Amino acid sequence: MGQSPSSPLSKSSSTPPPPLRRMPLSSMAPPAPAHPVPPPAGGSVASSPFAAPPPSRDHTQDLPDEILTLVFASLTPAERNACSLTCARWKEVDAATRHRLSLDARALLGYAAPALFARFTAVTKLALRAARGSGADSLNDGGATAVAATLPSDRLSRLKLRGLRQLSDAGLGHLAAAVPVLRKLSVASCTFGPKAFVAVLQSCPLLEDLSVKRLRGLPDTSGARAAITEEILFPHASALRSVCLKDLYSALSFVPLIASSPNLRSLKILRCSGAWDLPLELIVARAPGLVEIHLEKLQVGDRGLAAVSACPNLEVLFLVKTPECTDEGIISVAQNCHKLRKLHIDGWRTNRIGDRGLMAVARGCPDLQELVLIGVNPTVQSLRMLGEHCRVLERLALCGCETVGDTEIICLAERCAALKKLCIKGCPVSDRGMGALNGGCPSLVKVKLKRCREVTYECVEQLKIVRGASFSISLDIVLEHVVGAPSENGVQDAGQAQVTELTGQMAAMDLPSNAAGVQSFAQANSRMRSVMSVLRRRFGNPPPL
């Protein structure tokens, strides 16, 4: 009682304890007998399932710790947990080499923290997660103080907090004070407010990456102009490089924090309320070196894009569902951000961004490599200019573009020589336009088609034959009768359900292990899809059984 499981029990206090012995590889195997066991009379050894003795020695003990370290590094956390229970040596190797640790952040974690961090001495990434519905049972300020006292302060560089609804500003301050070398902090679904990050920036001068999602302790200043001049005085954060704000109803409280980061490179503001034109002007004036900006579902317009255009080193711009942005804002970005490499625009089918903005991008951004257009309606006029001026355009996605038809695809095939990946979803293209890819876009290696009803599997097969084995193309046609949707013919719905189930069964078949088998399986699967398409067109959906 009270002794470590790995230490042997001494038989007598007068005799010294025997030397430590390595545990066998499998704890399920019985110990080896001291003397050979004779076979039972009248029967063979093989007749008894337990007659064969275990190996005389554990050969894994011959492996050096360095080799075991490499093996453990390739395991998942669940596999490491299982292997650490095999023997005392494996437990020590796992503890000494585990760099990532995820803990259930309940209220009693403070009592278990000393033993945990005394065992895992090499942890550099720590996640404290409280399960949904834990409520008052999650980690509180007292538990956070106890955990902070045992953290490996000289090594912990990443900290993630999830669902700690009992943790206040003071509790986060205690955790931050215990990790002065912290470089990445991610918090989500917690109840502390923006003032807690004052202590974070003061205690963690090396912090480079900050992610804040779904905080519940923010003041309700949504849409207020005075929210930008909040009385919170954030310290100078010269090391901060990346900030992500997501699902915050008062993210404007963090504008002073962002503005105090002159070396900021990446800014992501996703699904946050409030007006963002004026805050973006303040942020860009303080951090003009921004390289990556993501704006999603924000109240931002052309004035905000004009502020973004003041970042001459901007390379990545995402505009997702920002209905107030028009061609004028895109033009201002294109005229000043000549280093733009990636541009994603989700126009939300507002038709406020079109040929004018895209032609400005073609003229002002010659280094564009990736262009994604969703709900935007370009025509041959803008696509031709993109192909002529953006000579390194490698990835292009056209989704829900009502004006992209065969003529536009033929234009791309003739102009975009560097294009490698093409994605078309929900566009009125047909076999005529796709056939132009037989001789166009010489660098093209992958095409993805979805909801393009006029494209047939015969055209897809022809493209595969012409372009060779290095070319990959997929076609996913969504039929008119969707399972579960109201229709006039229930028989067709039932038949479609059976076809969908059959397709899922074919997709779930075991894949061959070698490369030749994979290629033959892909060809057979494509032929089967072609047969199913022909059967649907000729005979309709199969009747229910």
C-alpha positions in Angstrom: 0.0 0.0 0.0 1.3 3.5 -0.9 4.1 2.3 -3.1 4.6 3.0 -6.7 3.3 0.3 -9.1 6.7 0.1 -10.8 8.7 -0.4 -7.6 9.1 -4.0 -6.3 8.0 -5.1 -2.8 11.0 -6.1 -0.6 10.6 -9.5 1.2 12.6 -8.6 4.3 13.9 -5.4 5.8 17.3 -7.0 6.6 18.1 -7.9 3.0 18.7 -5.3 0.3 15.9 -5.0 -2.3 16.5 -6.9 -5.6 17.5 -4.9 -8.7 14.7 -3.4 -10.9 13.6 -5.6 -13.7 12.1 -4.5 -17.0 8.4 -5.3 -17.4 7.6 -7.6 -20.3 6.3 -6.1 -23.5 2.8 -7.3 -23.0 1.2 -7.1 -19.6 -1.3 -9.8 -20.7 1.3 -12.5 -21.1 1.9 -14.8 -18.1 5.4 -14.9 -16.5 7.9 -17.4 -17.9 8.2 -20.5 -15.8 11.4 -21.1 -13.9 11.7 -24.7 -15.1 10.4 -26.3 -18.3 6.9 -27.6 -17.9 6.6 -31.2 -19.1 3.8 -32.0 -21.6 0.7 -33.5 -20.0 0.4 -37.3 -20.2 -1.6 -38.6 -23.1 -1.7 -35.3 -25.0 0.4 -32.8 -26.9 1.4 -29.3 -25.9 -0.4 -27.8 -28.8 -3.7 -29.2 -27.5 -3.8 -26.7 -24.6 -4.2 -23.0 -25.5 -1.9 -22.0 -22.6 0.8 -24.6 -23.0 3.1 -22.5 -25.2 5.5 -20.5 -22.9 5.9 -16.8 -23.6 9.2 -15.4 -25.0 12.1 -15.8 -22.7 13.0 -12.1 -23.0 11.6 -8.8 -24.2 13.5 -7.8 -27.4 12.1 -4.2 -27.3 14.4 -3.7 -24.3 17.3 -3.7 -26.8 16.0 -0.6 -28.5 17.6 2.6 -27.3 15.4 5.4 -26.0 16.1 7.5 -29.1 14.4 4.9 -31.3 11.4 4.6 -28.9 11.2 8.4 -29.0 10.8 8.3 -32.8 8.2 5.6 -32.6 6.2 7.5 -30.0 6.4 10.7 -32.1 4.5 8.9 -34.9 1.6 7.8 -32.6 -1.7 9.6 -32.0 -2.5 10.8 -28.5 -4.8 7.8 -27.9 -2.1 5.4 -29.1 0.4 7.0 -26.8 -1.9 6.7 -23.9 -2.3 3.0 -24.5 1.4 2.4 -25.1 2.4 4.2 -21.9 0.6 1.5 -19.9 2.7 -1.3 -21.4 5.7 -1.1 -19.0 7.5 1.4 -16.8 10.1 2.2 -19.4 7.5 3.1 -22.1 5.7 5.2 -19.5 8.9 7.1 -18.9 9.7 7.6 -22.6 6.2 8.8 -23.3 6.3 11.3 -20.4 9.7 12.6 -21.3 8.8 13.2 -25.0 5.2 14.2 -25.0 5.0 17.9 -26.1 1.2 18.2 -26.5 -1.2 17.7 -23.6 -5.0 18.1 -23.5 -6.8 18.1 -20.1 -10.4 18.0 -19.0 -10.6 21.4 -17.2 -12.8 20.5 -14.3 -12.8 22.2 -10.9 -10.6 19.6 -9.4 -7.9 19.9 -11.9 -5.9 22.2 -9.6 -5.4 19.2 -7.2 -4.2 16.9 -9.9 -2.0 19.4 -11.7 1.2 19.0 -9.6 1.4 15.2 -10.3 0.5 15.7 -14.0 3.2 18.3 -14.8 5.7 16.5 -12.6 5.3 13.5 -14.9 5.0 15.4 -18.3 8.1 17.6 -18.1 8.5 18.3 -21.9 5.0 19.8 -22.5 5.1 22.9 -24.8 1.4 22.9 -26.0 -1.4 22.8 -23.4 -5.1 22.7 -24.0 -7.6 23.1 -21.1 -11.1 22.1 -22.3 -14.4 22.0 -20.3 -17.1 19.9 -21.7 -20.4 21.4 -22.7 -22.9 21.5 -19.8 -20.1 21.3 -17.2 -21.3 24.6 -15.8 -20.0 25.3 -12.3 -17.9 22.1 -12.5 -15.4 23.8 -14.9 -12.1 25.3 -13.8 -12.4 28.5 -11.7 -10.0 31.1 -10.6 -8.8 29.1 -7.6 -8.1 26.1 -9.8 -6.4 28.2 -12.4 -4.1 29.6 -9.7 -3.1 26.1 -8.6 -2.6 25.0 -12.2 -0.5 28.1 -12.9 1.8 27.3 -10.0 2.8 23.9 -11.6 3.0 24.9 -15.3 6.4 24.5 -17.1 6.9 28.2 -17.4 10.2 28.0 -19.3 8.8 25.8 -22.1 5.1 26.3 -22.6 4.6 28.2 -25.8 1.0 27.4 -26.8 -2.1 27.6 -24.6 -5.7 26.8 -25.6 -8.7 27.5 -23.4 -12.2 26.2 -24.3 -15.5 26.5 -22.4 -14.0 27.8 -19.1 -17.2 29.6 -18.0 -16.1 30.0 -14.4 -12.8 31.7 -15.3 -12.7 35.5 -14.8 -10.2 38.2 -15.8 -8.1 37.5 -12.7 -7.9 33.7 -13.5 -6.7 34.3 -17.0 -4.2 36.8 -15.6 -2.8 34.1 -13.2 -2.4 31.6 -16.1 -0.7 34.3 -18.3 1.7 35.3 -15.6 2.9 31.6 -15.3 3.9 31.3 -19.0 6.2 34.3 -19.9 7.4 32.6 -23.1 3.9 32.0 -24.5 3.7 32.6 -28.2 0.2 31.5 -29.2 -3.0 31.9 -27.2 -6.4 30.7 -28.3 -9.6 31.2 -26.2 -13.2 30.3 -27.0 -16.5 30.1 -25.2 -15.1 31.7 -22.0 -16.7 34.5 -19.8 -13.9 36.9 -19.3 -13.8 40.2 -21.2 -11.3 42.3 -23.1 -9.6 43.7 -20.0 -8.2 40.2 -19.3 -5.9 40.6 -22.3 -4.2 43.6 -20.8 -2.6 41.2 -18.3 -1.9 38.7 -21.1 0.1 41.3 -23.1 1.9 42.5 -20.0 2.9 39.0 -18.9 3.6 37.5 -22.3 5.8 39.9 -24.3 6.6 37.2 -26.9 3.0 36.5 -27.8 2.7 36.3 -31.6 -0.7 34.7 -32.3 -4.0 35.6 -30.6 -7.3 34.0 -31.4 -10.5 35.0 -29.6 -13.8 33.3 -30.3 -17.3 33.5 -28.7 -16.5 35.4 -25.5 -19.4 36.0 -23.2 -18.0 38.7 -21.0 -17.9 41.5 -23.6 -19.7 44.8 -23.1 -22.7 45.4 -25.3 -21.3 48.3 -27.5 -22.3 46.8 -30.8 -22.4 49.5 -33.5 -21.3 52.3 -31.1 -18.8 54.7 -32.5 -17.3 55.3 -29.1 -16.3 51.6 -28.8 -13.1 52.3 -30.7 -11.9 54.7 -27.9 -12.6 52.2 -25.1 -10.9 53.3 -21.8 -8.9 50.0 -21.8 -5.2 50.8 -22.2 -3.5 47.9 -23.9 0.2 47.7 -23.7 2.4 47.9 -26.8 2.4 44.5 -28.5 5.4 44.6 -30.8 5.7 40.8 -31.1 2.0 40.2 -32.1 1.8 39.0 -35.7 -1.7 37.4 -36.0 -5.1 38.3 -34.6 -8.3 36.4 -35.2 -11.7 37.6 -33.9 -14.7 35.3 -34.5 -18.3 35.3 -33.5 -18.0 38.3 -31.1 -21.0 40.6 -30.7 -18.8 43.4 -29.5 -15.4 42.8 -31.2 -14.9 46.6 -31.5 -13.6 46.4 -28.0 -10.5 44.7 -29.3 -9.7 47.5 -31.9 -7.3 49.3 -29.5 -5.5 46.0 -28.9 -5.1 45.4 -32.6 -4.0 49.0 -33.1 -1.3 48.6 -30.5 0.3 45.9 -32.7 2.5 47.8 -35.2 4.1 44.6 -36.6 0.8 42.8 -37.3 0.8 40.6 -40.4 -2.5 38.7 -40.4 -5.9 40.0 -39.4 -9.1 37.8 -39.4 -12.4 39.3 -38.4 -15.2 36.7 -38.9 -18.9 37.1 -38.2 -18.5 40.0 -35.8 -21.2 42.7 -35.3 -20.6 46.4 -35.5 -19.6 48.9 -38.2 -16.0 48.3 -39.4 -15.2 51.0 -41.9 -13.8 53.4 -39.3 -12.0 50.7 -37.2 -10.2 49.4 -40.3 -8.9 52.9 -41.0 -7.5 53.1 -37.5 -6.0 49.6 -37.6 -4.3 50.1 -41.0 -2.9 53.4 -39.9 -1.2 51.7 -36.9 -0.3 48.4 -38.7 0.4 49.2 -42.4 2.4 46.0 -42.8 -0.6 43.7 -43.0 -0.1 40.8 -45.4 -3.3 38.8 -44.9 -6.8 40.1 -44.2 -10.0 38.0 -43.9 -13.3 39.7 -43.6 -16.4 37.5 -43.3 -20.1 38.6 -42.7 -19.1 42.1 -41.6 -20.7 45.5 -42.0 -18.0 46.9 -44.1 -18.1 48.8 -47.4 -16.0 50.5 -50.0 -14.6 52.9 -47.3 -13.2 49.9 -45.4 -11.7 48.5 -48.6 -10.1 51.9 -49.3 -8.5 51.6 -45.9 -7.3 48.1 -46.7 -5.8 49.4 -49.9 -3.3 51.3 -47.8 -1.4 48.1 -47.1 1.1 47.9 -49.9 2.4 44.5 -48.9 -1.1 42.8 -48.9 -0.9 39.3 -50.4 -4.1 37.6 -49.3 -7.6 39.1 -49.2 -10.8 37.2 -48.3 -14.1 39.1 -48.7 -16.9 36.6 -47.7 -20.5 37.8 -47.6 -19.8 41.5 -47.3 -22.8 42.8 -49.3 -21.9 46.5 -49.0 -18.6 46.0 -51.0 -18.8 47.0 -54.6 -16.5 47.3 -57.7 -15.3 50.7 -56.4 -13.7 49.1 -53.3 -12.2 46.3 -55.3 -10.7 48.8 -57.8 -9.1 50.8 -54.9 -7.5 47.5 -53.6 -6.2 46.5 -57.1 -4.7 49.9 -57.7 -2.6 49.9 -54.6 -2.0 46.3 -53.6 0.1 45.1 -56.5 1.5 42.1 -54.5 -1.9 40.4 -54.1 -1.5 36.6 -54.6 -4.8 35.2 -53.3 -8.3 36.8 -53.7 -11.5 35.2 -52.5 -14.8 37.0 -53.1 -18.2 35.7 -52.0 -20.6 38.2 -53.5 -23.6 36.6 -51.9 -25.4 37.1 -55.2 -25.7 40.8 -54.7 -24.2 41.6 -58.2 -22.3 44.5 -56.8 -18.9 43.1 -57.8 -18.4 42.2 -61.5 -16.3 42.8 -64.6 -15.2 46.3 -63.6 -13.6 45.2 -60.3 -12.1 42.0 -61.9 -10.6 43.9 -64.8 -8.9 46.2 -62.3 -7.5 43.2 -60.5 -6.2 41.9 -63.8 -4.4 45.2 -64.5 -3.1 45.9 -61.0 -2.3 42.4 -59.6 0.0 40.5 -62.1 1.2 38.1 -59.3 -2.3 36.7 -58.7 -2.0 32.9 -58.2 -5.4 32.0 -56.7 -8.8 33.5 -57.5 -12.1 32.2 -56.0 -15.4 33.8 -57.1 -18.6 32.8 -55.4 -21.9 34.4 -56.4 -20.0 36.8 -58.7 -20.9 37.1 -62.4 -17.8 37.6 -64.6 -18.0 37.5 -68.4 -15.5 36.9 -71.2 -14.4 40.5 -71.0 -12.9 40.2 -67.5 -11.8 36.5 -67.8 -9.8 37.4 -70.9 -8.0 40.1 -69.1 -7.3 37.9 -66.2 -5.8 35.3 -68.5 -3.7 37.8 -70.4 -2.3 39.8 -67.4 -2.2 37.3 -64.6 0.3 34.9 -66.2 0.9 32.9 -62.9 -2.8 32.2 -62.1 -2.7 28.6 -61.0 -6.0 28.1 -59.1 -9.4 29.3 -60.2 -12.8 28.5 -58.6 -16.1 29.7 -60.2 -19.1 28.9 -57.9 -22.7 30.0 -58.6 -21.6 32.3 -61.4 -24.7 32.6 -63.6 -22.8 34.2 -66.5 -20.1 31.6 -66.8 -21.0 29.3 -69.7 -19.2 27.6 -72.5 -17.9 30.8 -74.0 -16.2 31.7 -70.7 -14.6 28.2 -70.3 -13.3 28.3 -73.9 -11.8 31.7 -73.1 -10.1 30.3 -70.0 -8.8 27.3 -72.0 -7.2 29.7 -74.6 -5.8 32.3 -72.2 -4.8 30.6 -68.9 -1.6 28.7 -69.7 -0.5 28.4 -66.1 -3.8 27.1 -64.7 -3.3 23.9 -62.7 -6.6 23.5 -60.7 -10.1 24.5 -61.9 -13.3 24.2 -59.8 -16.7 24.9 -61.4 -19.9 24.6 -59.3 -23.4 25.5 -60.3 -22.5 27.2 -63.6 -24.3 26.7 -66.9 -21.5 24.9 -68.7 -21.8 21.9 -71.0 -19.8 19.4 -73.0 -18.9 22.1 -75.6 -17.1 24.3 -73.1 -15.4 21.5 -71.2 -14.2 20.0 -74.5 -12.0 23.0 -75.0 -9.9 21.8 -72.1 -8.7 18.9 -74.4 -6.2 21.2 -76.0 -6.1 24.2 -73.7 -4.6 24.9 -70.3 -1.5 22.7 -70.8 -0.6 22.8 -67.1 -4.0 21.7 -65.9 -3.9 18.7 -63.6 -7.2 18.8 -61.6 -10.8 19.7 -62.4 -13.7 19.5 -60.1 -17.3 19.9 -61.4 -20.4 20.0 -59.3 -24.0 20.8 -60.1 -23.2 21.3 -63.8 -26.1 19.4 -65.3 -25.2 19.8 -68.9 -21.8 18.1 -68.5 -21.9 14.4 -69.2 -19.7 11.5 -68.0 -18.8 10.8 -71.6 -17.1 14.2 -71.8 -15.3 13.5 -68.6 -14.1 10.2 -69.9 -12.9 11.8 -73.1 -10.9 14.4 -71.1 -9.2 11.7 -69.1 -8.2 9.8 -72.2 -6.9 12.9 -74.0 -5.0 14.4 -71.1 -3.5 11.2 -69.7 -3.0 9.5 -66.4 -1.6 12.6 -64.6 -5.0 14.4 -65.1 -7.7 14.2 -62.4 -11.3 15.2 -62.9 -14.5 14.6 -60.8 -18.1 15.2 -61.7 -20.9 15.4 -59.2 -24.3 16.0 -60.6 -27.1 16.8 -58.2 -30.4 15.5 -59.7 -33.6 17.5 -59.6 -35.4 15.2 -57.2 -33.5 15.4 -53.9 -34.2 12.8 -51.3 -36.7 14.1 -48.8 -37.8 17.1 -50.9 -41.5 17.5 -51.8 -42.4 16.3 -55.3 -45.3 15.2 -57.2 -44.1 11.6 -57.7 -43.0 9.8 -54.5 -41.8 6.8 -56.6 -39.1 9.0 -58.1 -38.0 10.1 -54.6 -37.8 6.5 -53.4 -35.9 5.5 -56.5 -33.4 8.3 -56.1 -32.9 7.2 -52.5 -32.0 3.8 -53.7 -29.6 5.1 -56.3 -27.9 7.4 -53.7 -27.6 4.4 -51.4 -26.1 2.3 -54.2 -23.6 5.0 -55.0 -22.6 5.3 -51.4 -22.0 1.5 -51.2 -19.8 1.6 -54.2 -17.8 4.5 -52.8 -17.3 2.7 -49.5 -15.7 -0.4 -51.1 -12.2 -1.3 -50.0 -9.5 0.4 -52.1 -6.5 -1.6 -53.4 -3.2 -1.0 -51.7 -0.9 -0.5 -54.7 -0.8 2.4 -57.1 -1.9 0.3 -60.1 -4.8 -1.0 -58.2 -5.9 2.5 -57.1 -5.8 3.7 -60.8 -7.8 0.6 -62.0 -10.3 1.1 -59.2 -10.7 4.8 -60.1 -11.3 3.9 -63.7 -13.8 1.2 -62.8 -15.6 3.6 -60.5 -15.8 6.2 -63.2 -17.2 3.7 -65.7 -19.8 2.7 -63.2 -20.8 6.3 -62.7 -21.1 6.6 -66.5 -23.4 3.6 -66.6 -25.6 4.9 -63.8 -25.9 8.2 -65.6 -27.0 6.5 -68.9 -29.5 4.4 -67.0 -31.0 7.5 -65.3 -31.3 9.3 -68.6 -32.8 6.4 -70.4 -35.1 4.7 -67.8 -35.4 7.3 -65.1 -35.1 6.5 -61.5 -35.6 2.8 -60.5 -38.9 2.0 -58.8 -38.9 1.2 -55.1 -38.6 -2.5 -54.1 
